[in-house]
Amino acid sequence: MSLRKIETFDVLVIAINGKFPGSIINVTTNNNVVVNVFNDLDEDLLITWPGVQMRRNSWEDGVLGTNCPIPPKWNWTYRFQAKDQIGSYFYFPSLNFQRAAGGFGSFIINNRDIIPIPFAQPYQDIVLMIGDWYSRNHTALRTALDDGKQLGIPDGVLINGKGPYRYNATLVPSGIQYTQIDVDPGKTYRVRVHNVGISTTLNFRIQNHNLLLVETEGRYTVQTNFTNFDIHAGQSYTFLVSTDQNASTDYYIVASARFVNASLWQNVTGVAVLHYKNSKAPISGPLPSPPDDTYYKGLSLDQARSVRQNTSASGARPNPQGSYRYGRINISNTYVLKVMPPVTINGSTRAAINGISFRKPNIPFRLADNHSLQGAYKLDFPSKPTNRTPVYPGGWTAILVSLDNAGYWNLRSENLDRWYLGQETYLKVINPEENGETEMKAPQNVLYCGPLQYKQKDQSRSAASSAFTARFNFTYLLALFTVFFIFS
């Protein structure tokens, strides 16, 4: 027998310009992007733009290996060009487990007019940010991880920063703010879905509507219809959704936890409403069922395998640099990466790749190289696991990475708890045929820290201007949440 206790309480979230989630950055490929970040938090801040190709410019990547943190009450201006990969991404803070408190927003790269898209132009875009959520703030969560504790079951799932629609009068109390998406009947919408959560895989579905998958993180896909789709933490997918259903009622939008004990995780379900503008009645009845893989354990894996790149679709770079040479390039190094559950290293709980746990540097690697500082890092990452136990106990995959972008690039787990505990490393990409000319030089506003702290000058807050500009103020915002606790 279980007792459900319902509580409503205030929590602090990281807001951008007073919004949670943050503003959408909507640019066109080849745009020069300028984002002026004001850090009004009480701790260091860095914003990363994962998946967004920064041609020759890892200086703007927004992770500790390439950038010094933005100190509290300071501002820093990111400048980069959105290149090559038309599609859906999201930005977020990369330090101190801050993504668990917010600070994220959608980043969309659109095609230029001369580059056609492989489907009819949608009527409108819809952005949905789904993710698991804890009532404890990010400082408490990272303290738990530092103490070797597990985070436990999330307290809920948010859709665009709001709690569940009252789909069940017993489980969900009245008065909760929920997300409602208004649509016109007989249209086709491009729905961009980002899993911004910590570690929970969420199954996404819209009641009675097909999801036509067309793009994922800069790659057009072979177009495939799904009734529901598993989206892992950190992933972004784009679907075409036709509003072709009867408008007698509204419809559920659901993001529910996968690969868990459903009876214990029943509160980890986000519910929003798809509202036809000519709808005759509010939504009612049970949620659309999640996938049942009781007798088909490979359902989710086969679904992921079915996602194929549409190689006939036009891209931002019709002739990607060097791609025509792939068949003639000799393989010089092969890396086998082994990822295991956290282990104890020197008395602390750490996560690792090939037995190596990443330790936060006191100076970015790229900055250290730029100033000829020795000892900031070692180029001795093992190409194979450090022990000889079976390498693939659960599964494996092979990844082709086009290393045509000089600089330092972060390789990490997208599960935020594993990343925080050290499951990351960096790729140092150099072009041996030249002398550094294919990489951008350090920006004029580069931040200094660690052994180069003495070079840092006081900064004044500045405005930004370019082809696309944004002025982001990161601060704390008090928000009201209702969360369900289950006691056995």
N, C-alpha and C positions, 0 to 999 in steps of 0.2 A: 504494500500500500504506500502511495506517495502523497505527500502534502505539498501543494504548490503555494508559495508565498509570493504575493504581488507587491512590489514596491516601486514608488516613483521618487526620483531624486535628481539633484542637479550634479552635472559633471562639467569639468573644464575640457574644451576641445581647442585644437589649434585651428584658428580661422584665418582666411586670407581675405583682406579687405572686408572683414566682418561677415564673410560667408563660409559656410561649412556644408558640403565640400567647397573648394575654391573655384575661382572663375575658370571658364573654358578658354584655353589658348587655341585660336582657330586661325591657321596660317596656310599659305599656299607654298608649294615646293619652290625652292630658290629664294624665298623671302629671307631677308636679314631680320633676325629676331633679337630684340633688346628687352630684357626683363630686369627691372630694378627692384631688388628684394630688400625690404626693410625688416630687420630682425628686432621685433619688440617682445621677444620671449626673454626668459631669464636664463637662457643657456645658449650655447653655440648652435649654429644652424647651417646646413648646406642643402640645396635643392638639386636633385638629379633628374635627368630627362631620359630615362631608359628607352632604348630602341630608336631614339631620334638620332639619325646619322649626323654627326658633327664633322663634316669633311675636314680632315687634317687638324682638328682642334680639340684635343682631349683636355685642354686647359679649362674648358667650360663644363666638364662632365659632372661636377658637383658631388664628388666622392673624395674620401680622405687621401687616396693615392694620387690625386691630381690637384686638389684645392685645399688651402687652409680654411678652417671654419670661419664663418661670419660671426664675430663676437656679438653679445647682447648689445642692443641699442645702436648697432652699426648697420650700414647698408652696403650692398655690393651689386654691381650691374653685370648680368650675364649677357654676352653678345655671341651669337652663333648663327649659322645659316642652316635652315631646314632643308636638307638635301635628300634626294634619292628615294625615300620610302614614304609613299602616299599611304595614309592609313590612320589607325587609332592607337593612341598611347595615353599614359598618364604620368604626371610629374608628382614628386613627393619628397619630403625631407629624408635624407639618408643617414642622419646621425641619431644616436641616443634613443632608439626605439620610438622616435617621434611620430612615425607614420601611424602608430597605434592610436594616436590622439587626433589625427587629421592632417591638415597641411597639404592635402593632395587635391588634384584637379585634372580634368581631361585635357589632353594635348592632341589636336587634330591637324594632320597635314593633308591639304586638299591638292588635287591635280590642277595643273595649268590648263587653260582652254585648249591648247594644242595637243594635250595628252588625253585621249578618250578613256573613259572608264568602261569596264566590260559588262555594263548593265545600264538600263535606262535611268536617267537622272531621277533620284528619289524626290518625293514631294517635300520632305523635311527630314532633318536629323533629330534623333532622340538619343541622349546620353544617359546611361544608367551606371552608377557606381555602387557596386554591391560589395559587402565585406563583413566578416565576423567582427564582433564588438564586445569589449570588456568594460564593466562598470568602473574598474580600477583605472587610474590614469597611467600614462606611459612611464612615469617615474616609479610607480609601485610595481608595474609589470617587469621593468628591467631589474629592479631590486630582487624580485622573486627569481628571475633567471640567474642573476649573480650569486644567489644563495643556493643554486643547484635545484631549485624547485620547478615543477612543471606548471604551465599557466592554467591548466584545467579546461573545463568546458566554457566556451564563450557565453556571455550573457544574452546574446541575441545576434541578429543580422540586420544591418541597416541598408536601405536602398535610398541613395541620394541623401544620406544623412538623417533619415527619418525612420521611425519604428514601424511595426507591422500594422496594416489595416486590420480592423477587428473582424477577422474571418471566423473566429470562434469565441462566443460570448463567455465561455468558461476560462479559456486560456488567456484571452486578451481583454483587458478592461477598456472601458469607453474613454474617450477624450485624448487618445494618442494621435499626434500628428503623423500622417503618412503621406507618401508620395502618390500623386495622381497625375497620369499622363493623358492629356486631352488630345484626341485625334479626330480627323474628319473621316467619314466613311468613304470607301471606294478609292483609297489612296495607297501608295507604297512608301513606307518610311524606312530610312536607314537607321538601325538601332545599334549603337556602339555601347558594348557592355564591358566594364572593367572590374576585375576582382581586386579591390584595394585592401583586402583584409590581411590578417597576420599569417594564417596558415591553413584555414579551412577551405577545402574544395567545395564549391557551391554548384548545385544543379540549377540551371536557369531555364525557365519555361514561361510561356504566356498562354493562358487557357484558351483552347480551341483555335490557336493560331500557329501556323508553320513558321519556322525560323530558317530562312534561306541563307546559309553561310556564304559570305562573299569575300571576306578579308580578315586577316589576322596580323597585326603589328607590322604593317608595311608590305605584306604579301597578299596579292589577290589569290583566292583559292578557286579550285574547281567547285562550281556552285552545287551545293547539296542541301536538301531539305532535312530538317530535324524537327521533332516535336519537343525535345528538350536537349540541353547541352551542358556537359560538365566543364566548369571553368575553374582552373586552379589559381591559387594566390599569385598575384602579379601578372596574370594573363589578361589580354584584351582581344575581343572578337567582335566582328561586325556582321550583322544580319539584315536582310531585307524582310520586312514584315508588311503584309498586305492587310488592310482593314476591310476584309471581305465577309465579315460575320454579321449575323443578325443583330441589330441594335436593340433588342428587347431588354437587355441588361448590360451592365459593365462586365469586365473580365479581370481575372486575377493575373498579376505578374508575381512570380514566385522565385526566390533564391533560397534553397534549403541545403543543409549540410549533407555531405556524402561520406561514405565509408566509415560510418559511426553507428553506435547503438541508438536506434531511432527513439526508443523509449526514454533514454537518458538525455538525448539532445533535442527533444521536441520543441524546446523554446528557441532553438537556433534556426529559425526560419524567418526570412524577410518577405513581406507581402506588400505590394503596391497595387494600384488600380489602373487599368487601361480603360479610359472613359471615352466612348463614342459621343460626339457632340449632340447626336440625336437619340441618345440612349433613353429608353423608356422607364428604366428602373435601376436601383442600385444593385450591386453584386450580392449574391447569396449562395449558400450551399458550400460543400466541401472544396478544398483546394484540389487542383489537378494533381493526379498521382505522380510521385517521383518514379524514376526508372526502377524496375525490379530485376536485379541481377542475381537473385537467389540461385537460379539454375544456369546462369550465364555469367560466370565470374569475370570473363574478359570483355564485358559489354563496354565499359568506359575506355579501356585500352584500345579496343577495336574502333571505337568512335574517334579517338584521337588519331589513330593510324589512317582513318579515312580522309583526314584533312590533307589535301594535296595542293601544291602550288599550281596556279593557272599560268603556265609558261607561255601561253599565247597572248596574254593580256599585255597591253602597253604599260610601260613603266616610266618612271621619271628619268631614268638614264637608259635610252634605247640601246646603247652600247656600253655596258658597265666596264670600267677599266680592268683589263686583264682577263675578263671572263672567257674570252675566246682562246685563252692559253691553258685552261684548266687541264685538259687532257695531256699536255706536254710538260707539266710542272712535276718535278720529282718530289716525292715525299721525303723530307729531311728529318722530321721528328714525329713520333706518335705518342700521345699521352693517354694513359688509362687512368681515369679519375674514379676513385672509390669513395662513396659517401656512406657514412655509418651514423647510428644514433650518437648523441653526445657521450663523451667519456670524461674521466677525471684526468687532468693534466696539471701537475704541480699543485695539487690540492684544490683546483677549481674545475667546475663543470664547463667543458668547452666542446664546440662542434668543430669538425675538421674535414679536410679533403686530403686523401692519401696520408692520413695520420698527422697532417700539419694544420694547426689552428692559427688563423691570422691574428696578429697582434697589431693594434692600432699604432700607426707611425706618429712620431712627433713632428714630422715634416713630410709633405707630399713627395713622392718619389720623383715626379717630373721636376719639381722645384729643386730638389737636391741635385739632380743631374745638371740642371741649368746653371747651378752655382758650384759645380764640381765638388760637392760634399761627398765624402766617402763613408761607408758603413750604414747608410740609411736603409738598405735592403740587401738581400742576397739573391743571386740567380742560381739557386740550387734546388728549386722545387722538384720533387721526385716525379719522374715520368710514369712511374707505376706505384701501386700501393706499397707502403713500407714493410708490410708483412705479407706472407704468402698464403693466407687463408683464401678460400674461394672468392673470386672477384665479383661475381654477379649473383648474390644469393636471392635477390628478388626480381631483378630485371635490369636491362641495360639498353642503351641507345647509342648510335653513332651520330656525331654532329659534324657537319661541314661548315667551317667558318672561313669567310673570305677576308683574309688579313691584308686588305688593300688600303688601310687607314692608319698611317703612322701615329704613334702616341702610346699612352698607357691606358689600358682599358680594364674595367672591373669585371671579374668572373665570380659569381656569387650564387648562393641559394636565394630563391625568391620567397621562401618561408622566412618571415621576418625574425622569428625567434632563433632559427639556426644561423641566419646571417649575423645577428647581434652577437652570438656566441663564437663567431670566428669561422664560419663556413664560407670563406671567400679567398681569392687570391687575385693577382693582376697579370695581364698579358702585356709584355713590352714588345711593341711592334716597331721595327726599324726598317728602313729601306737601304740596303747595303750598296745600292747603285748610285747614291748621291750623298750629300753632306748635310743632311738636315733641312734641305730646302723644300721638301714636300710636306713639312709640318709647320703649322702656324707658330709664330714666336709668342713668347709670354705676353699677355695683355698688359697695357699700361697700368691698369688698376689692380694688378696681381696682389693678393694678400700674402703677408709673411708671418711665419710662426716658428716655434721651436728654435733651433740655433740661428735662424735668420730673423728672429723677432725684432732685432735692433734696427732692421731696415724699414720697418713699418712706420708710415707717417699717419698722423691723425687724418680722419676722413670727415667730410661734410656730406650731408644728404643731398643727392643730386636727382635731377629729372632725367627721363630717357626719351629719345626720339630716333626713329628709324622707319623702315618699311612696315614693321609691326612693332608696337611698343606695349609694354605692360608695366604697371606700377603696383607691386604686391607688398602689402603690409601684413606680416605674420604676427599674430597676437593670440592671446587666449580669449575664448568666448564661453560664457556660461550657458549651458544648454540643459534642457529638461528631458530626461529619459525615463521610460518605464521598462523595467527588466524583470524577468521571471526567474525565481530561484526554485530549484527542485530539491527537496530533502527526502531521502529514502528512510 
